[in-house]
Amino acid sequence: MHQTTEVDDPRSERRGGAGRRALVMVFPAAAALDLPRNSQAAGRAWLDAAGFGDSKVSNDHVRFNTQGPSVSVEDLGSRNGTFVDGSRLDPGDVCTLFDRAVIRIGGTVLVYRESFSGPNAPDPPTGGLVGPFGLRSLAAEVERMQAIIGDASRPILVTGETGTGKELLAQELAQRLRRRPAEPFLVTATPPHLFDSMLFGHARGSFSGADRDYDGVLKRNAAGAVLLDEIGDLPADEQPKLLRFLDSGEIQPLGKRPERVSVLVIAATNRFDLLEREDRFRPDLLARFSWRLKLSPLRERREDIFAIADALATRIAGRGYARDTVDPRAIEQLLLHPWDRGNSRELRRCVELAATRASPPQLPNRAVSEALAELGAPRQAWPVTSLSRARARQALEAAGGNQSKAAETLGINLPQLRRKLEK
């Protein structure tokens, strides 16, 4: 058997972190498994010992090579095959695993993680955010924040791509950090032409159309919390007004005297260039948000995708997916899709579309295939998370036989591709 070396692993220099290597089971249960011993045949008994039997897994199904800077997997001529990132391994083909590789053996779906921390059991949701494994660092930061600042009014900035759950995280922060969180919590996109009036309020007659006094959202939500959505789009001429409030705690309603208000301000943005684009966002305003939380996109936490889909199915159809009516290939498809058109929002649409073809608790492979096709082709492919001989051949075929182009697609150099094709 070929032993994977650092030269075979184009990502070995990117490794790091204090976690351990692990296989995170996505289906039929959520649990992290320790890797089998180096070069030892693993199969049904290995899963049985972990408490997750699978009759579709052969006794000697796979072998993991765990020595060196990378991990590789080899199929041992199993009855139902070993699939890595959707491609079936040829018997004897040694496939290098990179972080987030999806492995399917029998009816079991796993995600390989190079740096896994925490217990093997899944975590409960963080408020409305489902993340049995991929939200651990975020949940720990929220707990640390709660312990340090209590119900103080220190502003918080939440960043994340569209559909990652910024509003759900803000709701959880409001619940944990304010004495009166439930009713006062408010979401606003702060439209520029209404910024002053909406946020700070105004007196009757202070401008054309002001036919009554209005308490702005900050005063109306005193002792509570306010989410300022998409704060990265706030025009430069409006930013000093928010800065003054964060500095002094005073609001200045149009046509009224200033007054002090205690409110937790949570700002959210899907822009990650606030620091670089200082002409668009004031650095002194950004500095006031000393607590910052980032929500990872689904592509960075593949191990959470099916759990999120199951929770969405429960909300949509009133029940989640049953183990005996779910096709593992359907889950594999969900994990291999990039979700780059809206993350959980796009996933919700997929669940809705699949439910029109097979209502939960069923999840057949065809329903997911048709739902993903209806959503349209992804705008970008996943980064390569495994390299097998079959995958190298597929890339070469897609490149019309051009080895240089195939290597570029895979993110490896030409000698690495040639070695993989020759094995």
C-alpha positions in Angstrom: 0.0 0.0 0.0 1.3 3.4 -0.9 1.9 5.7 2.1 0.8 9.3 1.7 3.6 11.7 2.1 3.8 15.4 2.5 4.6 15.8 -1.2 1.3 14.2 -2.1 -0.6 16.6 0.1 -0.7 20.1 -1.4 -2.3 21.5 1.7 0.0 20.1 4.3 1.5 23.6 4.9 -2.0 24.9 5.8 -2.5 22.6 8.6 -2.6 23.8 12.2 -4.8 24.2 15.2 -5.0 22.5 18.6 -7.7 20.1 17.7 -7.5 16.4 16.8 -8.3 14.5 13.6 -11.7 13.0 13.6 -14.5 11.6 11.5 -17.8 13.4 12.2 -20.8 11.2 11.6 -23.6 13.1 9.9 -25.9 10.1 9.4 -27.5 7.9 10.7 -26.6 9.8 13.9 -24.6 12.9 14.9 -21.4 11.9 16.7 -17.6 12.3 16.3 -15.6 9.2 15.9 -11.9 8.7 16.6 -10.0 7.5 13.6 -9.2 3.8 13.5 -5.7 2.8 14.3 -3.2 3.4 11.5 -3.4 0.9 8.6 -5.8 -1.3 10.5 -8.8 -2.6 8.6 -12.0 -1.0 9.8 -15.6 -1.8 9.1 -18.7 -3.0 10.8 -17.0 -3.9 14.1 -15.5 -0.4 14.3 -18.9 1.2 14.0 -20.5 -1.3 16.4 -17.9 -0.5 19.0 -18.8 3.1 18.7 -22.5 2.3 19.1 -23.5 2.8 15.5 -24.2 -0.4 13.7 -24.5 -0.5 9.9 -25.3 -3.8 8.2 -24.3 -2.3 4.8 -20.7 -1.9 5.9 -18.4 -4.8 5.3 -16.4 -6.4 8.1 -13.1 -5.2 6.4 -14.4 -2.2 4.6 -11.7 0.5 4.6 -8.2 1.2 5.9 -7.1 4.6 7.1 -3.5 5.7 7.0 -3.0 8.2 9.8 0.8 8.6 9.8 2.4 11.7 8.5 1.0 15.1 7.8 -2.1 13.8 6.0 -4.7 11.1 6.3 -5.7 8.8 3.5 -8.3 6.1 3.0 -8.3 2.9 1.0 -11.2 0.7 0.0 -10.6 -3.0 0.9 -12.9 -4.5 -1.8 -16.0 -3.7 0.2 -19.4 -5.0 -1.0 -21.1 -1.6 -1.2 -18.1 0.5 -1.9 -16.4 3.5 -0.4 -17.3 6.9 -1.7 -15.2 10.1 -1.1 -16.7 13.4 -2.2 -19.2 11.5 -4.3 -16.7 9.4 -6.2 -16.4 5.6 -5.6 -12.9 4.5 -4.9 -11.4 1.7 -6.9 -10.2 -1.2 -4.6 -6.7 -0.4 -3.6 -6.9 3.3 -4.6 -5.5 5.4 -1.8 -7.4 8.7 -1.5 -5.8 11.6 0.3 -8.3 13.4 2.6 -8.3 17.1 3.1 -10.4 19.0 5.6 -14.2 18.5 5.2 -13.9 15.5 2.9 -17.3 13.6 2.7 -17.0 9.8 3.1 -19.9 7.4 2.6 -19.5 3.7 3.6 -22.6 1.6 3.5 -25.4 3.7 5.0 -23.1 5.9 7.0 -22.1 9.4 6.0 -19.0 11.0 7.6 -17.1 14.3 7.3 -13.3 14.3 7.9 -12.1 17.1 10.1 -8.4 17.9 10.5 -8.9 19.9 13.7 -11.8 18.8 15.8 -12.2 20.0 19.4 -14.6 19.3 22.2 -16.7 16.2 23.1 -17.8 13.6 20.6 -21.4 14.1 21.4 -23.3 16.9 19.4 -24.0 20.3 21.0 -27.6 21.6 21.4 -28.7 24.6 19.3 -27.4 28.1 20.1 -30.8 29.7 20.4 -32.3 29.2 17.0 -29.0 28.3 15.4 -28.5 24.6 14.7 -24.9 23.5 14.8 -24.1 20.2 16.5 -20.4 20.6 15.8 -19.6 23.6 13.6 -20.7 26.4 16.1 -18.6 25.4 19.1 -16.2 28.2 19.0 -19.0 30.7 18.5 -21.1 29.3 21.4 -18.0 29.4 23.6 -17.5 33.1 22.7 -21.1 33.9 23.4 -20.8 32.3 26.9 -17.5 34.2 27.5 -19.2 37.4 26.5 -22.1 36.8 28.8 -19.8 36.1 31.7 -17.7 39.2 31.2 -20.2 42.0 30.2 -23.4 40.6 31.8 -26.2 43.0 30.7 -24.0 45.9 30.0 -24.6 47.9 26.8 -21.3 47.3 25.0 -22.1 47.2 21.3 -21.6 44.0 19.3 -20.9 43.4 15.7 -22.1 40.2 14.0 -20.6 39.4 10.6 -21.5 36.6 8.2 -22.6 35.9 4.7 -26.2 36.2 3.6 -28.3 33.4 5.2 -25.8 32.3 7.9 -28.2 33.3 10.7 -27.1 36.7 11.9 -30.6 37.7 13.1 -31.0 34.4 15.0 -27.6 35.0 16.7 -28.7 38.6 17.6 -31.9 37.3 19.1 -29.9 34.9 21.3 -27.5 37.7 22.3 -30.5 39.8 23.3 -32.0 37.0 25.3 -28.7 36.4 27.2 -27.5 40.0 27.7 -30.6 42.1 28.5 -33.0 42.1 31.4 -35.9 42.8 29.1 -35.0 41.0 25.9 -38.2 39.5 24.6 -40.5 42.4 23.6 -38.0 45.3 23.0 -35.8 43.4 20.5 -36.2 45.0 17.1 -34.7 44.5 13.6 -34.2 47.5 11.4 -32.3 48.0 8.1 -31.7 51.7 9.0 -32.8 53.2 5.7 -30.5 56.3 5.2 -33.3 58.8 4.5 -35.0 57.9 7.8 -32.0 57.2 9.9 -32.2 60.2 12.3 -36.0 60.0 12.8 -36.2 56.2 13.0 -33.3 55.7 15.4 -33.4 58.8 17.5 -37.0 60.1 17.2 -38.4 63.5 16.5 -40.8 66.1 17.8 -44.0 67.1 16.1 -43.4 69.8 13.5 -39.6 69.2 13.4 -39.8 68.5 9.7 -42.4 68.4 6.9 -44.8 65.6 7.6 -43.9 65.2 11.3 -47.5 65.4 12.6 -46.8 63.9 16.0 -44.0 63.2 18.4 -42.1 59.9 17.8 -39.8 58.1 20.1 -37.0 56.5 18.1 -36.3 52.8 18.2 -33.4 53.4 20.7 -35.7 55.0 23.3 -38.6 52.6 22.6 -36.3 49.7 23.3 -34.6 51.1 26.4 -33.2 48.4 28.6 -33.6 46.0 25.7 -31.7 45.5 22.5 -31.8 46.7 18.9 -30.3 45.0 15.8 -29.1 47.4 13.2 -29.0 45.2 10.1 -26.6 45.7 7.2 -24.7 48.5 9.0 -22.0 48.2 6.5 -24.3 50.1 4.1 -24.8 53.1 6.4 -23.7 56.2 4.5 -20.7 58.0 5.7 -22.6 61.2 6.6 -24.9 59.2 9.0 -22.1 57.3 10.8 -21.0 60.2 13.1 -24.5 60.3 14.7 -24.4 56.6 15.6 -20.8 57.1 16.8 -21.9 59.9 19.2 -24.6 57.7 20.7 -22.2 54.8 21.2 -19.8 57.1 22.9 -22.1 59.0 25.1 -25.3 57.0 25.4 -27.2 60.1 24.5 -29.8 60.4 21.8 -30.7 63.7 20.1 -34.3 63.6 18.8 -35.0 66.1 16.2 -36.6 69.1 17.9 -36.1 67.8 21.4 -33.5 67.9 24.1 -30.9 65.1 24.3 -31.5 62.3 26.8 -29.6 59.2 27.9 -30.8 55.8 26.9 -29.4 52.4 27.9 -29.8 49.9 25.0 -27.7 47.0 23.7 -26.8 47.7 20.0 -26.1 44.7 17.9 -25.0 45.5 14.4 -24.9 43.0 11.5 -23.2 43.0 8.1 -22.4 40.6 5.3 -19.5 42.8 4.3 -16.0 41.7 5.3 -14.1 44.7 4.0 -15.1 47.3 6.6 -11.5 47.6 7.8 -10.0 47.8 4.4 -12.5 50.3 3.0 -12.2 53.1 5.5 -13.6 55.5 3.0 -16.9 53.7 3.3 -17.0 53.0 7.0 -15.4 55.0 9.7 -12.6 53.2 11.6 -13.5 55.0 14.8 -17.1 53.8 14.6 -16.0 50.2 13.9 -13.7 50.4 16.9 -16.7 51.0 19.1 -17.8 47.4 18.4 -15.2 45.8 20.6 -17.1 42.5 20.6 -17.3 40.8 17.3 -18.8 37.5 16.3 -18.5 35.8 12.9 -20.9 33.2 11.6 -19.3 30.7 9.3 -20.9 29.8 6.0 -22.2 26.3 5.4 -19.2 25.4 3.3 -17.0 25.7 6.3 -19.2 23.4 8.5 -20.4 20.6 6.2 -20.9 18.4 9.3 -23.9 20.6 10.3 -25.7 20.7 7.0 -28.0 17.6 7.4 -28.9 18.6 11.0 -29.9 22.1 9.7 -31.9 20.5 6.9 -33.6 18.2 9.4 -34.5 21.2 11.7 -35.9 23.0 8.6 -38.0 20.1 7.6 -39.5 20.0 11.1 -40.4 23.7 10.9 -41.8 23.3 7.3 -43.5 20.0 7.5 -44.0 19.4 11.2 -41.5 16.5 11.4 -37.9 15.7 10.5 -36.4 12.9 8.5 -36.7 9.3 9.7 -33.5 7.1 9.5 -35.2 4.3 7.6 -36.6 6.5 4.9 -33.5 8.6 4.2 -31.2 7.7 1.3 -27.6 8.4 2.4 -26.8 9.5 -1.2 -29.3 12.3 -0.7 -27.4 13.5 2.4 -24.1 13.2 0.4 -25.6 15.5 -2.2 -26.6 18.0 0.4 -23.1 18.0 1.9 -21.4 18.4 -1.5 -23.5 21.3 -2.7 -21.7 24.7 -2.1 -24.8 26.6 -0.8 -23.2 29.8 -2.1 -26.5 31.5 -3.1 -27.8 32.0 0.4 -26.5 29.4 2.8 -29.3 28.3 5.2 -31.9 30.3 3.1 -30.9 28.3 0.0 -30.9 25.1 2.0 -34.4 25.9 3.3 -35.6 26.4 -0.3 -34.0 23.0 -1.2 -35.9 21.3 1.7 -39.1 22.9 0.5 -38.6 21.8 -3.0 -37.7 18.2 -2.0 -40.8 18.1 0.2 -43.0 18.7 -2.8 -41.6 15.4 -4.2 -41.4 13.4 -1.1 -42.7 14.8 2.2 -40.7 14.3 5.4 -39.8 11.9 7.0 -38.8 10.6 3.6 -35.7 12.0 1.9 -35.0 10.0 -1.3 -32.0 10.7 -3.5 -34.1 11.7 -6.5 -36.0 14.3 -4.6 -32.8 16.1 -3.6 -31.3 15.8 -7.1 -34.4 17.4 -8.6 -34.6 20.1 -5.9 -30.9 21.0 -6.4 -31.4 21.1 -10.2 -34.4 23.5 -9.7 -32.2 25.7 -7.6 -29.8 26.0 -10.5 -26.1 25.3 -10.9 -23.8 26.5 -8.1 -21.9 29.7 -8.8 -18.7 28.1 -7.5 -17.5 24.6 -6.8 -16.4 23.4 -3.4 -12.6 23.6 -2.9 -11.1 20.1 -3.4 -11.3 18.1 -0.2 -10.0 14.8 -1.4 -7.8 13.4 -4.1 -8.3 9.9 -5.4 -7.2 8.3 -8.6 -10.9 8.4 -9.8 -11.1 12.1 -9.0 -7.9 12.8 -10.8 -9.2 10.9 -13.9 -12.5 12.8 -13.7 -10.7 16.1 -13.6 -8.5 15.1 -16.5 -11.5 14.1 -18.6 -13.3 17.3 -17.8 -10.1 19.2 -18.9 -10.2 17.4 -22.2 -7.0 15.5 -21.4 -5.0 18.6 -20.5 -3.0 17.6 -17.4 -2.0 21.1 -16.5 -5.6 22.3 -16.6 -6.7 19.3 -14.5 -4.0 19.9 -11.9 -5.0 23.6 -11.7 -8.7 22.6 -11.2 -7.7 20.2 -8.4 -5.4 22.7 -6.7 -2.3 20.5 -7.0 0.8 20.6 -9.1 1.4 18.6 -12.3 3.8 16.0 -10.7 1.2 15.3 -8.0 -1.4 14.7 -10.6 0.8 12.4 -12.6 1.7 10.3 -9.5 -1.9 9.9 -8.6 -2.9 8.8 -12.1 0.0 6.3 -12.2 -0.9 4.5 -8.9 
